[in-house]
């Protein structure tokens, strides 16, 4: 794991965006990462609440976020969206 990227346990459900949002601390800067309900269900099944799916697959999701951050895949608002 890249020690310059840390993921605090501060995920939350954003009803408006229909996504689990979670912070990434990158060299002292906080980025917001998100994965939609649709993305969670597509990858991990739809039989659980989004936060439960996120927590059950946290390591995989954080690894995907690390790759996107390393590739500088932030959107116009500085968010990293996982698919």
PyMOL Python script that loads the backbone (N, CA, C, O; Angstrom):
from pymol import cmd

cmd.read_pdbstr("""\
ATOM      1  N   UNK A   1       0.831  -1.181   0.000  1.00  0.00           N
ATOM      2  CA  UNK A   1       0.000   0.000   0.000  1.00  0.00           C
ATOM      3  C   UNK A   1       0.875   1.243   0.000  1.00  0.00           C
ATOM      4  O   UNK A   1       1.905   1.291   0.672  1.00  0.00           O
ATOM      5  N   UNK A   2       0.465   2.220  -0.739  1.00  0.00           N
ATOM      6  CA  UNK A   2       1.167   3.497  -0.772  1.00  0.00           C
ATOM      7  C   UNK A   2       0.933   4.216   0.547  1.00  0.00           C
ATOM      8  O   UNK A   2      -0.204   4.577   0.853  1.00  0.00           O
ATOM      9  N   UNK A   3       1.976   4.433   1.330  1.00  0.00           N
ATOM     10  CA  UNK A   3       1.831   5.068   2.638  1.00  0.00           C
ATOM     11  C   UNK A   3       1.434   6.530   2.537  1.00  0.00           C
ATOM     12  O   UNK A   3       1.023   7.120   3.536  1.00  0.00           O
ATOM     13  N   UNK A   4       1.545   7.128   1.367  1.00  0.00           N
ATOM     14  CA  UNK A   4       1.155   8.528   1.208  1.00  0.00           C
ATOM     15  C   UNK A   4      -0.358   8.675   1.061  1.00  0.00           C
ATOM     16  O   UNK A   4      -0.873   9.792   1.112  1.00  0.00           O
ATOM     17  N   UNK A   5      -1.080   7.563   0.878  1.00  0.00           N
ATOM     18  CA  UNK A   5      -2.539   7.596   0.765  1.00  0.00           C
ATOM     19  C   UNK A   5      -3.125   6.813   1.928  1.00  0.00           C
ATOM     20  O   UNK A   5      -2.818   5.636   2.119  1.00  0.00           O
ATOM     21  N   UNK A   6      -3.971   7.480   2.703  1.00  0.00           N
ATOM     22  CA  UNK A   6      -4.630   6.838   3.834  1.00  0.00           C
ATOM     23  C   UNK A   6      -6.134   7.034   3.701  1.00  0.00           C
ATOM     24  O   UNK A   6      -6.603   8.039   3.167  1.00  0.00           O
ATOM     25  N   UNK A   7      -6.873   6.056   4.196  1.00  0.00           N
ATOM     26  CA  UNK A   7      -8.329   6.094   4.138  1.00  0.00           C
ATOM     27  C   UNK A   7      -8.894   6.015   5.553  1.00  0.00           C
ATOM     28  O   UNK A   7      -9.018   4.925   6.110  1.00  0.00           O
ATOM     29  N   UNK A   8      -9.236   7.162   6.139  1.00  0.00           N
ATOM     30  CA  UNK A   8      -9.855   7.138   7.465  1.00  0.00           C
ATOM     31  C   UNK A   8     -11.226   6.438   7.396  1.00  0.00           C
ATOM     32  O   UNK A   8     -11.899   6.475   6.367  1.00  0.00           O
ATOM     33  N   UNK A   9     -11.614   5.817   8.482  1.00  0.00           N
ATOM     34  CA  UNK A   9     -12.918   5.141   8.548  1.00  0.00           C
ATOM     35  C   UNK A   9     -14.019   6.172   8.756  1.00  0.00           C
ATOM     36  O   UNK A   9     -14.589   6.270   9.843  1.00  0.00           O
ATOM     37  N   UNK A  10     -14.314   6.939   7.713  1.00  0.00           N
ATOM     38  CA  UNK A  10     -15.314   8.002   7.798  1.00  0.00           C
ATOM     39  C   UNK A  10     -16.249   7.976   6.594  1.00  0.00           C
ATOM     40  O   UNK A  10     -16.639   9.026   6.084  1.00  0.00           O
ATOM     41  N   UNK A  11     -16.604   6.790   6.145  1.00  0.00           N
ATOM     42  CA  UNK A  11     -17.501   6.678   5.007  1.00  0.00           C
ATOM     43  C   UNK A  11     -18.923   7.069   5.418  1.00  0.00           C
ATOM     44  O   UNK A  11     -19.312   6.938   6.578  1.00  0.00           O
ATOM     45  N   UNK A  12     -19.678   7.547   4.444  1.00  0.00           N
ATOM     46  CA  UNK A  12     -21.061   7.928   4.712  1.00  0.00           C
ATOM     47  C   UNK A  12     -21.889   7.731   3.445  1.00  0.00           C
ATOM     48  O   UNK A  12     -21.367   7.716   2.331  1.00  0.00           O
ATOM     49  N   UNK A  13     -23.184   7.582   3.650  1.00  0.00           N
ATOM     50  CA  UNK A  13     -24.113   7.447   2.533  1.00  0.00           C
ATOM     51  C   UNK A  13     -24.615   8.828   2.145  1.00  0.00           C
ATOM     52  O   UNK A  13     -25.094   9.580   2.994  1.00  0.00           O
ATOM     53  N   UNK A  14     -24.506   9.165   0.862  1.00  0.00           N
ATOM     54  CA  UNK A  14     -25.011  10.440   0.344  1.00  0.00           C
ATOM     55  C   UNK A  14     -26.273  10.135  -0.453  1.00  0.00           C
ATOM     56  O   UNK A  14     -26.211   9.617  -1.568  1.00  0.00           O
ATOM     57  N   UNK A  15     -27.406  10.463   0.131  1.00  0.00           N
ATOM     58  CA  UNK A  15     -28.698  10.153  -0.488  1.00  0.00           C
ATOM     59  C   UNK A  15     -28.866  10.860  -1.829  1.00  0.00           C
ATOM     60  O   UNK A  15     -29.361  10.266  -2.787  1.00  0.00           O
ATOM     61  N   UNK A  16     -28.458  12.117  -1.902  1.00  0.00           N
ATOM     62  CA  UNK A  16     -28.616  12.888  -3.140  1.00  0.00           C
ATOM     63  C   UNK A  16     -27.811  12.269  -4.283  1.00  0.00           C
ATOM     64  O   UNK A  16     -28.305  12.168  -5.405  1.00  0.00           O
ATOM     65  N   UNK A  17     -26.585  11.859  -4.004  1.00  0.00           N
ATOM     66  CA  UNK A  17     -25.728  11.279  -5.047  1.00  0.00           C
ATOM     67  C   UNK A  17     -25.931   9.776  -5.196  1.00  0.00           C
ATOM     68  O   UNK A  17     -25.429   9.171  -6.144  1.00  0.00           O
ATOM     69  N   UNK A  18     -26.673   9.166  -4.254  1.00  0.00           N
ATOM     70  CA  UNK A  18     -26.873   7.716  -4.256  1.00  0.00           C
ATOM     71  C   UNK A  18     -25.525   7.002  -4.306  1.00  0.00           C
ATOM     72  O   UNK A  18     -25.289   6.121  -5.133  1.00  0.00           O
ATOM     73  N   UNK A  19     -24.642   7.421  -3.380  1.00  0.00           N
ATOM     74  CA  UNK A  19     -23.279   6.895  -3.370  1.00  0.00           C
ATOM     75  C   UNK A  19     -22.727   6.849  -1.943  1.00  0.00           C
ATOM     76  O   UNK A  19     -23.123   7.629  -1.077  1.00  0.00           O
ATOM     77  N   UNK A  20     -21.815   5.926  -1.731  1.00  0.00           N
ATOM     78  CA  UNK A  20     -21.027   5.923  -0.501  1.00  0.00           C
ATOM     79  C   UNK A  20     -19.827   6.824  -0.764  1.00  0.00           C
ATOM     80  O   UNK A  20     -19.083   6.623  -1.724  1.00  0.00           O
ATOM     81  N   UNK A  21     -19.652   7.813   0.097  1.00  0.00           N
ATOM     82  CA  UNK A  21     -18.545   8.753  -0.023  1.00  0.00           C
ATOM     83  C   UNK A  21     -17.557   8.483   1.096  1.00  0.00           C
ATOM     84  O   UNK A  21     -17.948   8.180   2.223  1.00  0.00           O
ATOM     85  N   UNK A  22     -16.269   8.593   0.777  1.00  0.00           N
ATOM     86  CA  UNK A  22     -15.250   8.333   1.788  1.00  0.00           C
ATOM     87  C   UNK A  22     -14.014   9.180   1.485  1.00  0.00           C
ATOM     88  O   UNK A  22     -13.679   9.416   0.324  1.00  0.00           O
ATOM     89  N   UNK A  23     -13.345   9.631   2.542  1.00  0.00           N
ATOM     90  CA  UNK A  23     -12.181  10.498   2.329  1.00  0.00           C
ATOM     91  C   UNK A  23     -10.916   9.695   2.069  1.00  0.00           C
ATOM     92  O   UNK A  23     -10.775   8.550   2.499  1.00  0.00           O
ATOM     93  N   UNK A  24     -10.008  10.333   1.355  1.00  0.00           N
ATOM     94  CA  UNK A  24      -8.655   9.813   1.169  1.00  0.00           C
ATOM     95  C   UNK A  24      -7.700  10.944   1.535  1.00  0.00           C
ATOM     96  O   UNK A  24      -7.835  12.067   1.047  1.00  0.00           O
ATOM     97  N   UNK A  25      -6.762  10.645   2.376  1.00  0.00           N
ATOM     98  CA  UNK A  25      -5.751  11.623   2.763  1.00  0.00           C
ATOM     99  C   UNK A  25      -4.524  11.349   1.906  1.00  0.00           C
ATOM    100  O   UNK A  25      -3.870  10.316   2.049  1.00  0.00           O
ATOM    101  N   UNK A  26      -4.221  12.288   1.014  1.00  0.00           N
ATOM    102  CA  UNK A  26      -3.141  12.110   0.037  1.00  0.00           C
ATOM    103  C   UNK A  26      -2.099  13.192   0.278  1.00  0.00           C
ATOM    104  O   UNK A  26      -2.319  14.363  -0.033  1.00  0.00           O
ATOM    105  N   UNK A  27      -0.965  12.789   0.834  1.00  0.00           N
ATOM    106  CA  UNK A  27       0.111  13.735   1.137  1.00  0.00           C
ATOM    107  C   UNK A  27      -0.406  14.957   1.890  1.00  0.00           C
ATOM    108  O   UNK A  27      -0.007  16.085   1.601  1.00  0.00           O
ATOM    109  N   UNK A  28      -1.290  14.730   2.851  1.00  0.00           N
ATOM    110  CA  UNK A  28      -1.813  15.805   3.675  1.00  0.00           C
ATOM    111  C   UNK A  28      -3.024  16.519   3.116  1.00  0.00           C
ATOM    112  O   UNK A  28      -3.572  17.399   3.780  1.00  0.00           O
ATOM    113  N   UNK A  29      -3.460  16.169   1.913  1.00  0.00           N
ATOM    114  CA  UNK A  29      -4.623  16.789   1.272  1.00  0.00           C
ATOM    115  C   UNK A  29      -5.779  15.785   1.295  1.00  0.00           C
ATOM    116  O   UNK A  29      -5.593  14.605   0.999  1.00  0.00           O
ATOM    117  N   UNK A  30      -6.974  16.271   1.649  1.00  0.00           N
ATOM    118  CA  UNK A  30      -8.138  15.386   1.684  1.00  0.00           C
ATOM    119  C   UNK A  30      -8.854  15.425   0.341  1.00  0.00           C
ATOM    120  O   UNK A  30      -9.233  16.489  -0.148  1.00  0.00           O
ATOM    121  N   UNK A  31      -9.031  14.246  -0.245  1.00  0.00           N
ATOM    122  CA  UNK A  31      -9.840  14.073  -1.452  1.00  0.00           C
ATOM    123  C   UNK A  31     -11.102  13.323  -1.060  1.00  0.00           C
ATOM    124  O   UNK A  31     -11.090  12.533  -0.117  1.00  0.00           O
ATOM    125  N   UNK A  32     -12.174  13.563  -1.766  1.00  0.00           N
ATOM    126  CA  UNK A  32     -13.386  12.789  -1.553  1.00  0.00           C
ATOM    127  C   UNK A  32     -13.487  11.745  -2.645  1.00  0.00           C
ATOM    128  O   UNK A  32     -13.401  12.052  -3.834  1.00  0.00           O
ATOM    129  N   UNK A  33     -13.672  10.502  -2.218  1.00  0.00           N
ATOM    130  CA  UNK A  33     -13.880   9.391  -3.138  1.00  0.00           C
ATOM    131  C   UNK A  33     -15.332   8.946  -2.991  1.00  0.00           C
ATOM    132  O   UNK A  33     -15.945   9.136  -1.941  1.00  0.00           O
ATOM    133  N   UNK A  34     -15.875   8.354  -4.048  1.00  0.00           N
ATOM    134  CA  UNK A  34     -17.260   7.898  -3.992  1.00  0.00           C
ATOM    135  C   UNK A  34     -17.446   6.709  -4.919  1.00  0.00           C
ATOM    136  O   UNK A  34     -16.793   6.576  -5.954  1.00  0.00           O
ATOM    137  N   UNK A  35     -18.370   5.848  -4.497  1.00  0.00           N
ATOM    138  CA  UNK A  35     -18.798   4.744  -5.350  1.00  0.00           C
ATOM    139  C   UNK A  35     -20.317   4.692  -5.284  1.00  0.00           C
ATOM    140  O   UNK A  35     -20.898   4.686  -4.199  1.00  0.00           O
ATOM    141  N   UNK A  36     -20.948   4.655  -6.431  1.00  0.00           N
ATOM    142  CA  UNK A  36     -22.407   4.705  -6.496  1.00  0.00           C
ATOM    143  C   UNK A  36     -23.014   3.398  -6.012  1.00  0.00           C
ATOM    144  O   UNK A  36     -22.358   2.357  -5.975  1.00  0.00           O
ATOM    145  N   UNK A  37     -24.291   3.485  -5.640  1.00  0.00           N
ATOM    146  CA  UNK A  37     -25.033   2.271  -5.278  1.00  0.00           C
ATOM    147  C   UNK A  37     -24.988   1.286  -6.443  1.00  0.00           C
ATOM    148  O   UNK A  37     -24.795   0.085  -6.254  1.00  0.00           O
ATOM    149  N   UNK A  38     -25.172   1.822  -7.650  1.00  0.00           N
ATOM    150  CA  UNK A  38     -25.147   0.971  -8.844  1.00  0.00           C
ATOM    151  C   UNK A  38     -23.815   0.236  -8.983  1.00  0.00           C
ATOM    152  O   UNK A  38     -23.786  -0.959  -9.278  1.00  0.00           O
ATOM    153  N   UNK A  39     -22.701   0.964  -8.767  1.00  0.00           N
ATOM    154  CA  UNK A  39     -21.380   0.342  -8.849  1.00  0.00           C
ATOM    155  C   UNK A  39     -21.176  -0.725  -7.783  1.00  0.00           C
ATOM    156  O   UNK A  39     -20.636  -1.795  -8.065  1.00  0.00           O
ATOM    157  N   UNK A  40     -21.604  -0.437  -6.567  1.00  0.00           N
ATOM    158  CA  UNK A  40     -21.499  -1.426  -5.483  1.00  0.00           C
ATOM    159  C   UNK A  40     -22.289  -2.682  -5.824  1.00  0.00           C
ATOM    160  O   UNK A  40     -21.789  -3.797  -5.675  1.00  0.00           O
ATOM    161  N   UNK A  41     -23.524  -2.499  -6.283  1.00  0.00           N
ATOM    162  CA  UNK A  41     -24.372  -3.643  -6.612  1.00  0.00           C
ATOM    163  C   UNK A  41     -23.811  -4.444  -7.779  1.00  0.00           C
ATOM    164  O   UNK A  41     -23.857  -5.674  -7.773  1.00  0.00           O
ATOM    165  N   UNK A  42     -23.286  -3.752  -8.772  1.00  0.00           N
ATOM    166  CA  UNK A  42     -22.728  -4.424  -9.948  1.00  0.00           C
ATOM    167  C   UNK A  42     -21.541  -5.307  -9.559  1.00  0.00           C
ATOM    168  O   UNK A  42     -21.400  -6.422 -10.062  1.00  0.00           O
ATOM    169  N   UNK A  43     -20.692  -4.805  -8.665  1.00  0.00           N
ATOM    170  CA  UNK A  43     -19.485  -5.545  -8.294  1.00  0.00           C
ATOM    171  C   UNK A  43     -19.695  -6.551  -7.162  1.00  0.00           C
ATOM    172  O   UNK A  43     -19.065  -7.608  -7.139  1.00  0.00           O
ATOM    173  N   UNK A  44     -20.588  -6.216  -6.219  1.00  0.00           N
ATOM    174  CA  UNK A  44     -20.634  -6.997  -4.986  1.00  0.00           C
ATOM    175  C   UNK A  44     -22.019  -7.544  -4.652  1.00  0.00           C
ATOM    176  O   UNK A  44     -22.190  -8.129  -3.582  1.00  0.00           O
ATOM    177  N   UNK A  45     -23.002  -7.378  -5.513  1.00  0.00           N
ATOM    178  CA  UNK A  45     -24.338  -7.889  -5.252  1.00  0.00           C
ATOM    179  C   UNK A  45     -25.240  -6.809  -4.691  1.00  0.00           C
ATOM    180  O   UNK A  45     -24.772  -5.765  -4.237  1.00  0.00           O
ATOM    181  N   UNK A  46     -26.537  -7.069  -4.725  1.00  0.00           N
ATOM    182  CA  UNK A  46     -27.484  -6.038  -4.310  1.00  0.00           C
ATOM    183  C   UNK A  46     -28.316  -6.452  -3.104  1.00  0.00           C
ATOM    184  O   UNK A  46     -29.365  -5.860  -2.849  1.00  0.00           O
ATOM    185  N   UNK A  47     -27.875  -7.445  -2.367  1.00  0.00           N
ATOM    186  CA  UNK A  47     -28.684  -7.954  -1.271  1.00  0.00           C
ATOM    187  C   UNK A  47     -28.389  -7.284   0.074  1.00  0.00           C
ATOM    188  O   UNK A  47     -28.884  -7.745   1.103  1.00  0.00           O
ATOM    189  N   UNK A  48     -27.614  -6.232   0.091  1.00  0.00           N
ATOM    190  CA  UNK A  48     -27.272  -5.560   1.351  1.00  0.00           C
ATOM    191  C   UNK A  48     -27.311  -4.043   1.139  1.00  0.00           C
ATOM    192  O   UNK A  48     -27.289  -3.550   0.012  1.00  0.00           O
ATOM    193  N   UNK A  49     -27.368  -3.333   2.248  1.00  0.00           N
ATOM    194  CA  UNK A  49     -27.334  -1.872   2.202  1.00  0.00           C
ATOM    195  C   UNK A  49     -25.983  -1.410   1.661  1.00  0.00           C
ATOM    196  O   UNK A  49     -24.974  -2.086   1.857  1.00  0.00           O
ATOM    197  N   UNK A  50     -25.958  -0.266   0.986  1.00  0.00           N
ATOM    198  CA  UNK A  50     -24.706   0.218   0.392  1.00  0.00           C
ATOM    199  C   UNK A  50     -23.543   0.320   1.385  1.00  0.00           C
ATOM    200  O   UNK A  50     -22.426  -0.080   1.057  1.00  0.00           O
ATOM    201  N   UNK A  51     -23.782   0.842   2.577  1.00  0.00           N
ATOM    202  CA  UNK A  51     -22.676   0.946   3.548  1.00  0.00           C
ATOM    203  C   UNK A  51     -22.190  -0.431   3.987  1.00  0.00           C
ATOM    204  O   UNK A  51     -20.998  -0.616   4.233  1.00  0.00           O
ATOM    205  N   UNK A  52     -23.093  -1.392   4.086  1.00  0.00           N
ATOM    206  CA  UNK A  52     -22.680  -2.758   4.440  1.00  0.00           C
ATOM    207  C   UNK A  52     -21.819  -3.362   3.335  1.00  0.00           C
ATOM    208  O   UNK A  52     -20.800  -3.996   3.607  1.00  0.00           O
ATOM    209  N   UNK A  53     -22.242  -3.158   2.072  1.00  0.00           N
ATOM    210  CA  UNK A  53     -21.435  -3.645   0.948  1.00  0.00           C
ATOM    211  C   UNK A  53     -20.058  -2.982   0.938  1.00  0.00           C
ATOM    212  O   UNK A  53     -19.040  -3.642   0.729  1.00  0.00           O
ATOM    213  N   UNK A  54     -20.044  -1.672   1.167  1.00  0.00           N
ATOM    214  CA  UNK A  54     -18.772  -0.953   1.205  1.00  0.00           C
ATOM    215  C   UNK A  54     -17.858  -1.540   2.281  1.00  0.00           C
ATOM    216  O   UNK A  54     -16.695  -1.842   2.015  1.00  0.00           O
ATOM    217  N   UNK A  55     -18.382  -1.698   3.480  1.00  0.00           N
ATOM    218  CA  UNK A  55     -17.557  -2.198   4.580  1.00  0.00           C
ATOM    219  C   UNK A  55     -17.091  -3.629   4.358  1.00  0.00           C
ATOM    220  O   UNK A  55     -15.982  -3.985   4.753  1.00  0.00           O
ATOM    221  N   UNK A  56     -17.921  -4.449   3.731  1.00  0.00           N
ATOM    222  CA  UNK A  56     -17.542  -5.833   3.460  1.00  0.00           C
ATOM    223  C   UNK A  56     -16.426  -5.923   2.414  1.00  0.00           C
ATOM    224  O   UNK A  56     -15.675  -6.897   2.387  1.00  0.00           O
ATOM    225  N   UNK A  57     -16.322  -4.905   1.554  1.00  0.00           N
ATOM    226  CA  UNK A  57     -15.345  -4.935   0.452  1.00  0.00           C
ATOM    227  C   UNK A  57     -14.407  -3.728   0.488  1.00  0.00           C
ATOM    228  O   UNK A  57     -13.852  -3.321  -0.533  1.00  0.00           O
ATOM    229  N   UNK A  58     -14.247  -3.176   1.669  1.00  0.00           N
ATOM    230  CA  UNK A  58     -13.440  -1.960   1.863  1.00  0.00           C
ATOM    231  C   UNK A  58     -12.059  -2.066   1.211  1.00  0.00           C
ATOM    232  O   UNK A  58     -11.643  -1.147   0.506  1.00  0.00           O
ATOM    233  N   UNK A  59     -11.346  -3.167   1.435  1.00  0.00           N
ATOM    234  CA  UNK A  59      -9.959  -3.272   0.937  1.00  0.00           C
ATOM    235  C   UNK A  59      -9.915  -3.193  -0.583  1.00  0.00           C
ATOM    236  O   UNK A  59      -9.063  -2.505  -1.146  1.00  0.00           O
ATOM    237  N   UNK A  60     -10.833  -3.897  -1.251  1.00  0.00           N
ATOM    238  CA  UNK A  60     -10.874  -3.849  -2.718  1.00  0.00           C
ATOM    239  C   UNK A  60     -11.202  -2.448  -3.219  1.00  0.00           C
ATOM    240  O   UNK A  60     -10.597  -1.963  -4.175  1.00  0.00           O
ATOM    241  N   UNK A  61     -12.165  -1.804  -2.564  1.00  0.00           N
ATOM    242  CA  UNK A  61     -12.585  -0.469  -2.974  1.00  0.00           C
ATOM    243  C   UNK A  61     -11.457   0.534  -2.768  1.00  0.00           C
ATOM    244  O   UNK A  61     -11.213   1.382  -3.626  1.00  0.00           O
ATOM    245  N   UNK A  62     -10.772   0.438  -1.638  1.00  0.00           N
ATOM    246  CA  UNK A  62      -9.656   1.355  -1.376  1.00  0.00           C
ATOM    247  C   UNK A  62      -8.505   1.129  -2.348  1.00  0.00           C
ATOM    248  O   UNK A  62      -7.838   2.086  -2.740  1.00  0.00           O
ATOM    249  N   UNK A  63      -8.260  -0.114  -2.743  1.00  0.00           N
ATOM    250  CA  UNK A  63      -7.220  -0.378  -3.744  1.00  0.00           C
ATOM    251  C   UNK A  63      -7.580   0.256  -5.081  1.00  0.00           C
ATOM    252  O   UNK A  63      -6.721   0.827  -5.754  1.00  0.00           O
ATOM    253  N   UNK A  64      -8.848   0.156  -5.464  1.00  0.00           N
ATOM    254  CA  UNK A  64      -9.283   0.788  -6.713  1.00  0.00           C
ATOM    255  C   UNK A  64      -9.133   2.306  -6.609  1.00  0.00           C
ATOM    256  O   UNK A  64      -8.690   2.951  -7.559  1.00  0.00           O
ATOM    257  N   UNK A  65      -9.496   2.873  -5.473  1.00  0.00           N
ATOM    258  CA  UNK A  65      -9.359   4.312  -5.271  1.00  0.00           C
ATOM    259  C   UNK A  65      -7.892   4.730  -5.355  1.00  0.00           C
ATOM    260  O   UNK A  65      -7.577   5.757  -5.957  1.00  0.00           O
ATOM    261  N   UNK A  66      -6.995   3.945  -4.759  1.00  0.00           N
ATOM    262  CA  UNK A  66      -5.557   4.252  -4.834  1.00  0.00           C
ATOM    263  C   UNK A  66      -5.078   4.325  -6.274  1.00  0.00           C
ATOM    264  O   UNK A  66      -4.329   5.231  -6.640  1.00  0.00           O
ATOM    265  N   UNK A  67      -5.513   3.366  -7.092  1.00  0.00           N
ATOM    266  CA  UNK A  67      -5.102   3.363  -8.510  1.00  0.00           C
ATOM    267  C   UNK A  67      -5.609   4.617  -9.218  1.00  0.00           C
ATOM    268  O   UNK A  67      -4.867   5.247  -9.972  1.00  0.00           O
ATOM    269  N   UNK A  68      -6.866   4.980  -8.981  1.00  0.00           N
ATOM    270  CA  UNK A  68      -7.425   6.166  -9.635  1.00  0.00           C
ATOM    271  C   UNK A  68      -6.737   7.443  -9.160  1.00  0.00           C
ATOM    272  O   UNK A  68      -6.485   8.348  -9.955  1.00  0.00           O
ATOM    273  N   UNK A  69      -6.437   7.515  -7.871  1.00  0.00           N
ATOM    274  CA  UNK A  69      -5.724   8.683  -7.342  1.00  0.00           C
ATOM    275  C   UNK A  69      -4.337   8.778  -7.964  1.00  0.00           C
ATOM    276  O   UNK A  69      -3.903   9.864  -8.348  1.00  0.00           O
ATOM    277  N   UNK A  70      -3.642   7.656  -8.065  1.00  0.00           N
ATOM    278  CA  UNK A  70      -2.300   7.647  -8.664  1.00  0.00           C
ATOM    279  C   UNK A  70      -2.344   8.090 -10.124  1.00  0.00           C
ATOM    280  O   UNK A  70      -1.392   8.685 -10.628  1.00  0.00           O
ATOM    281  N   UNK A  71      -3.462   7.794 -10.803  1.00  0.00           N
ATOM    282  CA  UNK A  71      -3.639   8.183 -12.206  1.00  0.00           C
ATOM    283  C   UNK A  71      -4.249   9.582 -12.336  1.00  0.00           C
ATOM    284  O   UNK A  71      -4.542  10.040 -13.441  1.00  0.00           O
ATOM    285  N   UNK A  72      -4.436  10.248 -11.205  1.00  0.00           N
ATOM    286  CA  UNK A  72      -5.005  11.602 -11.157  1.00  0.00           C
ATOM    287  C   UNK A  72      -6.349  11.669 -11.875  1.00  0.00           C
ATOM    288  O   UNK A  72      -6.559  12.514 -12.745  1.00  0.00           O
ATOM    289  N   UNK A  73      -7.251  10.772 -11.500  1.00  0.00           N
ATOM    290  CA  UNK A  73      -8.559  10.671 -12.138  1.00  0.00           C
ATOM    291  C   UNK A  73      -9.649  11.459 -11.422  1.00  0.00           C
ATOM    292  O   UNK A  73     -10.807  11.042 -11.423  1.00  0.00           O
ATOM    293  N   UNK A  74      -9.300  12.588 -10.811  1.00  0.00           N
ATOM    294  CA  UNK A  74     -10.293  13.421 -10.140  1.00  0.00           C
ATOM    295  C   UNK A  74     -11.181  14.113 -11.178  1.00  0.00           C
ATOM    296  O   UNK A  74     -10.728  14.453 -12.271  1.00  0.00           O
ATOM    297  N   UNK A  75     -12.464  14.316 -10.814  1.00  0.00           N
ATOM    298  CA  UNK A  75     -13.350  15.052 -11.706  1.00  0.00           C
ATOM    299  C   UNK A  75     -13.168  16.554 -11.503  1.00  0.00           C
ATOM    300  O   UNK A  75     -12.264  16.975 -10.782  1.00  0.00           O
ATOM    301  N   UNK A  76     -14.011  17.356 -12.128  1.00  0.00           N
ATOM    302  CA  UNK A  76     -13.889  18.817 -12.063  1.00  0.00           C
ATOM    303  C   UNK A  76     -14.035  19.378 -10.650  1.00  0.00           C
ATOM    304  O   UNK A  76     -13.526  20.458 -10.349  1.00  0.00           O
ATOM    305  N   UNK A  77     -14.738  18.635  -9.778  1.00  0.00           N
ATOM    306  CA  UNK A  77     -14.915  19.064  -8.393  1.00  0.00           C
ATOM    307  C   UNK A  77     -13.846  18.483  -7.469  1.00  0.00           C
ATOM    308  O   UNK A  77     -13.881  18.718  -6.261  1.00  0.00           O
ATOM    309  N   UNK A  78     -12.901  17.731  -8.022  1.00  0.00           N
ATOM    310  CA  UNK A  78     -11.845  17.129  -7.231  1.00  0.00           C
ATOM    311  C   UNK A  78     -12.223  15.814  -6.582  1.00  0.00           C
ATOM    312  O   UNK A  78     -11.512  15.335  -5.698  1.00  0.00           O
ATOM    313  N   UNK A  79     -13.336  15.217  -7.007  1.00  0.00           N
ATOM    314  CA  UNK A  79     -13.782  13.937  -6.489  1.00  0.00           C
ATOM    315  C   UNK A  79     -13.215  12.796  -7.327  1.00  0.00           C
ATOM    316  O   UNK A  79     -12.974  12.946  -8.525  1.00  0.00           O
ATOM    317  N   UNK A  80     -13.009  11.661  -6.680  1.00  0.00           N
ATOM    318  CA  UNK A  80     -12.580  10.441  -7.362  1.00  0.00           C
ATOM    319  C   UNK A  80     -13.762   9.491  -7.337  1.00  0.00           C
ATOM    320  O   UNK A  80     -14.160   9.012  -6.275  1.00  0.00           O
ATOM    321  N   UNK A  81     -14.328   9.215  -8.514  1.00  0.00           N
ATOM    322  CA  UNK A  81     -15.484   8.339  -8.628  1.00  0.00           C
ATOM    323  C   UNK A  81     -15.050   6.949  -9.084  1.00  0.00           C
ATOM    324  O   UNK A  81     -14.429   6.797 -10.136  1.00  0.00           O
ATOM    325  N   UNK A  82     -15.376   5.954  -8.298  1.00  0.00           N
ATOM    326  CA  UNK A  82     -15.091   4.572  -8.661  1.00  0.00           C
ATOM    327  C   UNK A  82     -16.261   4.030  -9.462  1.00  0.00           C
ATOM    328  O   UNK A  82     -17.410   4.402  -9.223  1.00  0.00           O
ATOM    329  N   UNK A  83     -15.970   3.153 -10.411  1.00  0.00           N
ATOM    330  CA  UNK A  83     -17.056   2.621 -11.231  1.00  0.00           C
ATOM    331  C   UNK A  83     -17.312   1.171 -10.887  1.00  0.00           C
ATOM    332  O   UNK A  83     -18.194   0.544 -11.473  1.00  0.00           O
TER     333      UNK A  83
END
""", "prot")
cmd.dss("prot")
cmd.show_as("cartoon", "prot")
cmd.util.cbc("prot")
cmd.orient("prot")
